[in-house]
Amino acid sequence: HRDCGSALTISVLLSDPAEVSGGDFVTYCEGTPIAHKMEQGDAILFNSEDLHNISTVTGGMRQSIVVELYSSYRS
């Protein structure tokens, strides 16, 4: 999906990846998926409108916090 409307998105992994199966953060480069192996506390910052997703969680519970940043430019 894409986080339309915001400028930047930050996703922070709260879970211990040793307690979760699957749930990789995935971005795309020219249509090719790239899985990012994150550790607990790691964050990824990206342009909100870039295609991204989380791979299927097959065990445990994946928890994260996501913050979307909006442009407030005023002339």
C-alpha positions as CSV (number, residue, x, y, z in Angstrom):
1,H,0.0,0.0,0.0
2,R,1.0,3.7,0.0
3,D,0.4,6.2,2.8
4,C,-1.1,8.9,0.6
5,G,-1.4,12.4,1.9
6,S,1.6,12.5,4.2
7,A,5.1,13.4,3.2
8,L,7.2,10.9,5.2
9,T,6.5,7.8,7.2
10,I,8.5,6.3,10.1
11,S,7.9,2.7,11.2
12,V,9.6,1.5,14.4
13,L,9.7,-2.2,15.2
14,L,8.6,-2.7,18.9
15,S,8.6,-6.5,18.9
16,D,11.6,-8.8,19.4
17,P,12.0,-10.4,16.0
18,A,13.1,-13.7,17.8
19,E,9.5,-14.0,19.0
20,V,7.9,-13.4,15.6
21,S,7.9,-15.5,12.4
22,G,7.5,-13.5,9.2
23,G,6.5,-9.8,9.4
24,D,9.4,-8.3,7.5
25,F,9.1,-4.7,6.3
26,V,9.0,-4.8,2.5
27,T,9.8,-1.9,0.1
28,Y,10.0,-2.1,-3.7
29,C,12.7,-1.1,-6.2
30,E,11.5,-1.0,-9.8
31,G,8.8,-3.6,-8.8
32,T,11.2,-5.9,-7.0
33,P,10.4,-6.6,-3.4
34,I,13.1,-5.9,-0.8
35,A,12.6,-7.4,2.6
36,H,14.2,-5.5,5.5
37,K,15.3,-7.5,8.5
38,M,14.8,-5.2,11.4
39,E,15.8,-5.6,15.0
40,Q,13.8,-4.4,18.0
41,G,13.9,-0.6,18.1
42,D,15.0,-0.2,14.5
43,A,13.2,2.4,12.4
44,I,12.7,2.9,8.7
45,L,12.0,6.3,7.2
46,F,10.6,6.5,3.7
47,N,8.6,8.7,1.4
48,S,5.0,8.0,2.3
49,E,3.8,7.4,-1.2
50,D,6.4,4.7,-1.9
51,L,4.9,1.2,-2.2
52,H,5.5,-0.9,1.0
53,N,4.0,-3.6,3.1
54,I,4.6,-6.2,5.8
55,S,5.1,-9.8,4.9
56,T,2.7,-12.3,6.4
57,V,3.2,-12.9,10.2
58,T,3.1,-16.7,10.6
59,G,3.9,-16.8,14.3
60,G,3.9,-14.5,17.3
61,M,2.7,-11.0,17.4
62,R,4.4,-8.2,15.5
63,Q,4.1,-4.8,17.0
64,S,5.2,-1.5,15.6
65,I,4.5,2.2,15.9
66,V,4.0,4.2,12.7
67,V,4.2,8.0,12.5
68,E,3.2,9.9,9.3
69,L,4.6,13.4,8.9
70,Y,2.7,16.0,6.9
71,S,4.0,19.0,5.1
72,S,2.7,22.2,6.7
73,Y,4.2,24.6,4.2
74,R,2.4,27.9,4.0
75,S,3.3,30.8,1.7
